[in-house]
């Protein structure tokens, strides 16, 4: 099943993110795919807002993992770019987060290899025809 949205502002992106956040359940893994500047972090910020996360949601490029407590579950944002194997991903707590019911948003998910569950959600971001347009696509 695939859904696709065209957005032209942060507010429109957050509206799509809010709807997506309402569908999340503990232990969901969400793979974020797209070029730099295509909207991954903006979307993730919108999900955090919708979940009631109190502190700023930023890209975890240098810290690898950012934990964001929410009233519903722990919201975890991972950036696996600097990792090289599924073993590296395990070393940063992958299994513990899932066992404890966290929802994980994962950038560069291919680095996790077979750790990505078959029912993972995939959210792809791309640039649209207009300079300010982004396309957000959802699939499983």
Buried (B, 14 or more C-beta within 10 A) or exposed (E): EEEEBEBEEEEBBBBBBBBBBEEBEEBBBBBBBBEEEBBBBBBBBBBBBBBEBEEEBBBBEEEBBBBBBBEBBBBBBBBBEEBEEBEBBBEBBBEEBBEEEBBBBBBBBEBBEEBBEEEBBBBBBBBBEEEEBBBBBBBE
